[in-house]
């Protein structure tokens, strides 16, 4: 089974793709989708969505897992709901992985 893990964020969205079969695990791909700071927020979300869509097209997973939101002590810069997660998850939801 091919599994995609996503660590969402609007500055950096990390991902890892593994193949799991009978207790054996193999890393197939990993990396990050990055967007530069001080750029238009809507553009950043579009980059995440488009890059995640391409990843899903090239290597469609059987399952997708996403990290939960963590807010540390310096959380004044948080934007409320997780737009990075929504962009990455939206791309996964539109793919043929469920």
PyMOL commands that set and color helices and strands:
alter all, ss='L'
color gray80, all
select helices_A, chain A and resi 41-58+83-94
alter helices_A, ss='H'
color red, helices_A
select strands_A, chain A and resi 2-7+12-21+24-34+63-66
alter strands_A, ss='S'
color yellow, strands_A
deselect
rebuild
show_as cartoon
